């Protein structure tokens, strides 16, 4: 039996007292969105995504995820409440203390728990809230796939090992003891297969200093050399895919490299993990500190299901839920950046990104990045403490190239036994420049 047929309905959405929204379509939990019902979702999806449902290229059930249902991590929620009025966005685009104008050494929780849509920095505040929510879930080591697809089939698959080490936003107990370089995050990606790109590696250091651009390097085994690369390259397709380094979990660009503006609010359907919303997930403790997410071997995306007739990259086992979203526009300050405008839909409650529509410098839509959402789940550590995890059972992070009619899906484990380590403990030496060539071997 398909997992999409085993969805347990949650509570109905309660919207009493909510301000008017642009979305008015009549969609309800329990129905399936496909060609017969897609017109009811008009204005509740980006047009290019709605078109997939109108043609049966995507087919997903609709489940309930009321806005008042969100499992707040205890420390994150408490910190967010105390952050009210404490911070502001400086002219350079970074977060500073409202009283002193200085950059804080560390922030936990939403730096801007209350958004005033009339504030000219509201767009930037929303983006920073998204980032601090993302960083809260800690270091990650993921052995995952990058699937490149035409409309009908898988054309190329990469298997990578991606590591993320965060210096800000994580719970206090996970915060690195030293941060002499004023780092924000360090990323390391190593390609493990296929053979022609095995050992290709990319390393990025991102700084908390607003005017200091990323330091980025790559190692190509055929050249046996480590080379510095421009941070503007983070918008380019990774090894021929439609997936850019600035995509990641939704958006992993440097916020200060863009000009942000809040352009609207709307109700939107978004892709969700239906099992997660039922409170289901399995995580195994990995000493000394970390959790390995365990997923069932199911057809996460279309091409994995031999009976599927839609596009190859369809979110096969996902569901849709209606949520309220901010619409934020980002314009790169670097004219060499591939995209001229990003239009992001970000959940108004959880600040999880849903859709990132990317336009060229002439205003034509080039790419839509589609991301699955989760409700955090508490889990007891062996020492009796509590960690909050994403509670994932699947992933869907897909960059669709609109004009080329192809897509790249990332984030799915390389195999059911692959490592997907959450809140892991890393040595900073793993991300040292002199270790890059060794990591690529």
C-alpha positions as CSV (number, residue, x, y, z in Angstrom):
1,X,0.0,0.0,0.0
2,X,1.3,3.5,-0.9
3,X,2.5,5.7,2.0
4,X,0.4,8.5,0.6
5,X,-2.7,6.4,1.3
6,X,-1.8,5.9,5.0
7,X,-1.9,9.5,6.0
8,X,-3.7,10.1,9.3
9,X,-5.6,13.4,9.3
10,X,-4.6,16.0,11.8
11,X,-6.7,18.8,13.4
12,X,-8.5,21.2,11.1
13,X,-7.0,24.6,10.5
14,X,-8.1,27.3,12.9
15,X,-7.8,30.8,11.4
16,X,-10.0,32.8,13.7
17,X,-8.7,36.4,14.1
18,X,-6.1,35.9,11.3
19,X,-5.6,38.9,9.0
20,X,-6.7,38.6,5.4
21,X,-4.5,36.5,3.0
22,X,-4.2,36.4,-0.7
23,X,-5.0,32.6,-0.9
24,X,-8.7,31.9,-1.2
25,X,-8.9,28.5,-2.9
26,X,-11.0,25.8,-1.3
27,X,-8.7,22.9,-0.4
28,X,-9.2,20.8,2.6
29,X,-7.3,18.0,4.4
30,X,-8.2,14.6,3.2
31,X,-8.5,15.5,-0.5
32,X,-5.8,14.7,-3.1
33,X,-4.4,17.4,-5.3
34,X,-4.2,16.3,-8.9
35,X,-5.6,17.3,-12.3
36,X,-9.2,17.0,-11.1
37,X,-8.7,19.3,-8.1
38,X,-5.8,21.5,-9.0
39,X,-8.0,24.5,-10.0
40,X,-9.1,24.7,-6.4
41,X,-5.5,25.4,-5.4
42,X,-5.2,28.5,-7.6
43,X,-3.1,31.2,-5.8
44,X,-2.0,28.6,-3.2
45,X,1.0,27.4,-5.2
46,X,3.6,29.0,-7.5
47,X,2.2,28.9,-11.0
48,X,4.9,26.5,-12.3
49,X,4.1,24.1,-9.4
50,X,0.4,24.3,-9.9
51,X,0.9,23.4,-13.5
52,X,2.4,20.1,-12.4
53,X,-0.8,19.2,-10.5
54,X,-3.0,20.3,-13.4
55,X,-1.2,17.8,-15.6
56,X,-1.0,15.0,-13.0
57,X,2.8,15.4,-13.0
58,X,2.6,15.8,-9.3
59,X,-0.1,14.1,-7.2
60,X,-0.1,14.5,-3.4
61,X,-2.6,14.3,-0.5
62,X,-3.4,17.4,1.5
63,X,-3.0,17.1,5.3
64,X,-3.7,19.5,8.2
65,X,-0.9,21.4,9.9
66,X,-2.6,24.2,11.9
67,X,-0.6,27.2,12.6
68,X,-0.9,26.6,16.4
69,X,0.6,23.2,16.0
70,X,4.4,23.5,16.2
71,X,6.7,21.7,18.6
72,X,8.9,24.5,19.9
73,X,12.3,23.4,21.3
74,X,12.2,24.7,24.9
75,X,15.5,26.6,24.8
76,X,14.9,28.0,21.4
77,X,11.4,29.3,22.4
78,X,12.6,30.8,25.7
79,X,15.6,32.5,23.9
80,X,13.3,33.9,21.2
81,X,11.1,35.5,23.8
82,X,14.0,37.2,25.5
83,X,15.3,38.5,22.1
84,X,12.3,40.8,21.6
85,X,13.7,44.3,20.9
86,X,17.3,43.2,21.6
87,X,18.6,43.3,18.0
88,X,18.3,45.2,14.8
89,X,19.6,44.9,11.2
90,X,22.6,47.2,10.6
91,X,23.0,49.1,7.2
92,X,25.5,46.4,6.1
93,X,22.8,43.8,6.6
94,X,24.1,42.0,9.7
95,X,22.5,41.6,13.1
96,X,23.7,43.9,15.8
97,X,22.6,44.8,19.4
98,X,20.0,47.5,19.3
99,X,21.6,49.3,22.3
100,X,25.3,49.2,21.3
101,X,25.2,48.7,17.6
102,X,27.8,46.0,18.0
103,X,27.6,42.5,16.7
104,X,26.8,40.0,19.4
105,X,29.1,37.0,19.9
106,X,26.3,34.5,19.8
107,X,22.5,34.4,19.3
108,X,20.1,31.6,20.2
109,X,16.5,31.7,19.0
110,X,14.8,34.0,16.5
111,X,16.7,37.4,16.7
112,X,13.4,39.0,15.6
113,X,10.5,37.2,17.2
114,X,8.1,39.9,16.2
115,X,8.1,41.2,12.6
116,X,6.6,44.6,11.8
117,X,5.8,44.5,8.0
118,X,6.2,48.3,7.8
119,X,9.8,48.1,9.0
120,X,12.1,48.6,6.0
121,X,14.4,45.8,7.3
122,X,11.5,43.3,7.7
123,X,12.7,41.2,4.8
124,X,16.2,40.9,6.2
125,X,14.8,40.1,9.7
126,X,12.7,37.3,8.3
127,X,15.7,35.9,6.4
128,X,17.8,36.0,9.6
129,X,15.0,34.2,11.5
130,X,15.1,31.4,8.9
131,X,18.8,31.0,9.3
132,X,18.9,31.0,13.1
133,X,16.1,28.4,13.0
134,X,18.2,26.3,10.6
135,X,21.4,26.5,12.6
136,X,19.6,25.6,15.8
137,X,19.4,22.0,14.7
138,X,23.1,21.7,14.8
139,X,26.0,20.1,12.9
140,X,25.2,17.7,10.1
141,X,27.0,14.9,8.3
142,X,25.0,13.6,5.4
143,X,25.8,10.8,3.0
144,X,23.3,11.7,0.3
145,X,22.3,11.6,-3.3
146,X,22.2,14.3,-6.0
147,X,19.8,13.1,-8.6
148,X,19.8,14.8,-12.0
149,X,16.7,14.1,-14.0
150,X,15.0,14.8,-17.3
151,X,11.2,14.9,-17.3
152,X,11.0,11.1,-17.7
153,X,14.1,9.6,-16.2
154,X,17.2,9.8,-14.0
155,X,20.1,10.9,-16.2
156,X,22.9,11.1,-13.6
157,X,23.4,10.4,-10.0
158,X,26.1,11.7,-7.6
159,X,26.7,10.4,-4.1
160,X,28.2,13.0,-1.8
161,X,29.3,13.4,1.8
162,X,28.3,16.8,3.1
163,X,29.4,18.2,6.5
164,X,28.2,21.4,8.2
165,X,29.8,22.8,11.3
166,X,27.9,25.8,12.9
167,X,29.4,28.4,15.2
168,X,26.3,30.4,16.0
169,X,22.6,29.6,16.7
170,X,23.2,26.1,18.0
171,X,22.2,25.2,21.6
172,X,24.8,26.4,24.2
173,X,26.1,22.9,24.9
174,X,26.9,22.4,21.2
175,X,28.6,25.7,20.7
176,X,32.3,25.5,19.8
177,X,34.4,26.7,22.7
178,X,36.5,29.0,20.5
179,X,35.8,31.0,17.5
180,X,38.9,33.1,16.9
181,X,38.1,33.6,13.2
182,X,34.6,34.9,13.9
183,X,33.2,32.1,11.8
184,X,29.6,31.5,11.2
185,X,29.6,28.1,9.5
186,X,32.0,25.8,7.7
187,X,30.9,23.5,4.8
188,X,32.8,20.5,3.3
189,X,31.4,18.5,0.4
190,X,33.2,15.5,-1.0
191,X,31.9,13.5,-4.0
192,X,32.1,9.8,-3.5
193,X,30.7,8.5,-6.8
194,X,30.6,8.1,-9.8
195,X,34.2,7.3,-10.6
196,X,34.8,10.2,-13.0
197,X,34.2,12.8,-10.2
198,X,35.1,10.7,-7.2
199,X,37.2,12.8,-4.7
200,X,36.1,16.2,-6.0
201,X,35.8,18.3,-2.9
202,X,34.6,21.8,-2.0
203,X,35.3,23.8,1.2
204,X,33.8,27.0,2.4
205,X,34.4,29.2,5.4
206,X,31.7,31.8,6.1
207,X,32.4,34.7,8.5
208,X,30.2,36.6,10.8
209,X,31.9,39.8,9.6
210,X,29.4,41.5,7.2
211,X,32.1,42.8,4.9
212,X,34.2,39.7,4.7
213,X,33.3,37.4,1.8
214,X,33.3,33.7,2.0
215,X,36.6,31.9,1.6
216,X,36.0,29.0,-0.8
217,X,38.3,26.3,-2.3
218,X,37.9,23.3,-4.4
219,X,40.0,20.2,-5.0
220,X,39.9,18.3,-8.3
221,X,41.7,14.9,-8.2
222,X,42.6,15.1,-11.9
223,X,44.6,18.3,-11.2
224,X,45.7,17.2,-7.8
225,X,45.5,20.9,-6.7
226,X,43.5,23.0,-4.3
227,X,42.3,26.1,-5.9
228,X,40.5,29.2,-4.5
229,X,37.2,30.0,-6.1
230,X,35.0,33.1,-6.2
231,X,32.0,33.1,-3.8
232,X,29.9,34.2,-6.7
233,X,30.3,30.6,-8.0
234,X,28.0,29.5,-5.2
235,X,25.0,30.3,-7.5
236,X,26.3,28.1,-10.3
237,X,25.1,24.5,-10.8
238,X,27.1,22.0,-8.8
239,X,28.9,19.6,-11.2
240,X,26.5,20.2,-14.0
241,X,23.3,19.9,-11.8
242,X,20.6,22.5,-11.2
243,X,21.5,22.4,-7.5
244,X,23.6,25.4,-6.3
245,X,25.7,25.6,-3.2
246,X,23.6,28.5,-2.1
247,X,20.5,26.2,-2.1
248,X,21.4,23.7,0.6
249,X,18.5,23.2,3.1
250,X,16.7,26.2,1.4
251,X,19.1,29.1,1.3
252,X,22.7,29.1,2.4
253,X,24.0,32.3,0.8
254,X,25.6,35.1,2.8
255,X,22.7,37.4,3.8
256,X,24.8,40.5,3.6
257,X,25.5,39.8,-0.1
258,X,21.8,40.6,-0.9
259,X,19.3,43.4,-0.5
260,X,16.2,42.0,1.2
261,X,12.6,43.3,1.0
262,X,9.3,42.0,2.4
263,X,6.9,42.1,-0.6
264,X,3.9,40.3,0.8
265,X,2.1,37.7,2.9
266,X,0.0,34.8,1.7
267,X,-1.5,31.4,2.4
268,X,0.4,28.7,0.5
269,X,0.4,25.0,0.2
270,X,3.8,23.6,0.9
271,X,5.5,20.2,0.7
272,X,5.6,18.4,4.1
273,X,6.7,15.0,5.5
274,X,3.3,13.4,6.4
275,X,4.8,10.8,8.7
276,X,6.6,13.6,10.7
277,X,3.3,15.4,11.2
278,X,1.9,12.2,12.8
279,X,4.9,12.3,15.2
280,X,6.7,9.5,13.6
281,X,10.5,9.3,13.1
282,X,13.3,7.0,14.1
283,X,16.7,8.2,15.4
284,X,19.6,6.2,16.8
285,X,22.1,7.6,19.3
286,X,25.7,7.6,18.0
287,X,28.3,8.2,20.8
288,X,29.7,10.5,21.8
289,X,27.1,13.0,20.7
290,X,24.7,12.8,17.8
291,X,21.7,11.1,16.2
292,X,21.6,9.0,13.1
293,X,18.2,9.4,11.3
294,X,16.8,6.1,10.1
295,X,14.6,6.1,7.0
296,X,12.5,3.4,5.4
297,X,13.5,2.4,1.8
298,X,10.5,4.0,0.0
299,X,10.3,5.8,-3.4
300,X,10.8,9.3,-2.3
301,X,10.8,10.8,-5.8
302,X,8.9,9.9,-9.0
303,X,11.5,8.0,-11.0
304,X,12.0,5.6,-8.0
305,X,8.4,4.3,-8.5
306,X,8.2,2.1,-11.6
307,X,4.4,2.8,-11.8
308,X,4.7,6.5,-11.6
309,X,3.5,8.4,-14.8
310,X,4.3,12.0,-13.8
311,X,7.6,13.9,-14.0
312,X,10.7,12.0,-12.7
313,X,11.3,14.5,-9.9
314,X,7.8,14.5,-8.4
315,X,7.6,14.4,-4.5
316,X,6.2,10.9,-4.6
317,X,5.7,10.2,-0.8
318,X,5.2,13.8,0.3
319,X,2.0,15.6,1.3
320,X,0.8,19.2,1.1
321,X,-0.3,21.4,4.0
322,X,-1.6,25.0,3.9
323,X,0.5,27.5,6.0
324,X,0.8,31.3,6.2
325,X,4.0,32.6,4.5
326,X,6.0,35.7,4.2
327,X,7.1,36.6,0.7
328,X,10.6,38.0,0.7
329,X,12.6,39.3,-2.2
330,X,16.4,39.2,-2.4
331,X,18.5,41.0,-5.0
332,X,22.2,40.1,-5.1
333,X,24.7,42.9,-4.7
334,X,27.2,41.1,-7.0
335,X,26.1,41.5,-10.7
336,X,28.1,38.3,-11.5
337,X,25.7,36.3,-9.4
338,X,23.7,33.9,-11.7
339,X,20.3,35.0,-10.5
340,X,19.1,38.6,-10.5
341,X,16.2,38.1,-8.0
342,X,15.1,35.5,-5.5
343,X,11.5,35.4,-4.3
344,X,11.2,33.3,-1.2
345,X,8.1,31.9,0.6
346,X,9.0,31.5,4.3
347,X,6.6,30.0,6.9
348,X,5.4,32.8,9.3
349,X,5.4,30.5,12.3
350,X,8.3,28.1,11.9
351,X,10.4,30.2,9.4
352,X,11.0,27.1,7.3
353,X,11.5,27.9,3.6
354,X,9.0,26.5,1.2
355,X,9.6,27.9,-2.3
356,X,12.5,29.9,-3.7
357,X,11.7,31.3,-7.2
358,X,14.8,32.4,-9.0
359,X,14.7,35.0,-11.8
360,X,17.4,36.2,-14.2
361,X,18.5,39.8,-14.3
362,X,15.8,40.5,-16.9
363,X,13.0,39.1,-14.7
364,X,12.5,35.7,-16.4
365,X,11.9,32.8,-14.1
366,X,14.7,30.3,-14.4
367,X,14.5,28.0,-11.4
368,X,12.2,27.0,-8.5
369,X,13.7,25.4,-5.4
370,X,11.2,23.2,-3.6
371,X,11.8,22.2,0.1
372,X,10.0,19.8,2.5
373,X,9.1,20.9,6.0
374,X,9.1,19.1,9.3
375,X,7.7,19.7,12.8
376,X,10.5,19.3,15.4
377,X,10.4,16.3,17.7
378,X,11.9,15.9,21.2
379,X,14.1,12.9,21.9
380,X,15.9,11.8,25.1
381,X,19.7,11.6,25.2
382,X,21.4,8.8,27.2
383,X,22.3,11.4,29.8
384,X,18.6,12.2,30.4
385,X,18.7,15.5,28.5
386,X,16.4,16.3,25.6
387,X,17.4,17.1,22.0
388,X,15.1,18.4,19.4
389,X,15.5,17.0,15.9
390,X,13.9,17.6,12.6
391,X,12.1,14.3,12.9
392,X,12.5,13.5,9.2
393,X,11.5,10.3,7.4
394,X,12.3,11.5,3.9
395,X,13.6,14.6,2.1
396,X,12.6,16.7,-0.9
397,X,15.0,19.5,-1.8
398,X,14.5,19.9,-5.6
399,X,15.8,22.6,-7.9
400,X,13.7,22.6,-11.1
401,X,15.0,24.3,-14.2
402,X,11.9,25.8,-15.8
403,X,13.3,26.5,-19.3
404,X,15.4,23.3,-19.6
405,X,12.5,21.1,-18.2
406,X,14.8,19.2,-15.9
407,X,15.5,19.1,-12.2
408,X,17.9,18.0,-9.5
409,X,16.8,16.4,-6.2
410,X,19.1,16.4,-3.3
411,X,19.1,15.5,0.4
412,X,18.0,11.8,0.1
413,X,20.2,9.3,1.8
414,X,22.6,7.4,-0.5
415,X,21.1,4.2,0.9
416,X,19.0,3.2,3.9
417,X,22.2,2.4,5.8
418,X,23.9,5.7,5.0
419,X,24.9,8.1,7.7
420,X,22.6,11.1,8.3
421,X,24.2,12.3,11.6
422,X,22.4,15.1,13.4
423,X,23.9,17.3,16.1
424,X,27.2,15.5,15.6
425,X,30.5,16.5,17.2
426,X,33.2,17.6,14.7
427,X,36.8,18.6,15.1
428,X,37.5,21.9,13.4
429,X,40.5,20.3,11.8
430,X,38.1,18.4,9.5
431,X,37.4,21.8,7.8
432,X,41.1,23.0,7.6
433,X,42.4,24.0,4.3
434,X,45.4,21.7,4.4
435,X,42.9,18.8,4.9
436,X,41.0,19.4,1.7
437,X,43.2,17.4,-0.6
438,X,43.2,14.6,1.9
439,X,39.4,14.6,2.2
440,X,39.2,14.3,-1.6
441,X,41.4,11.2,-1.9
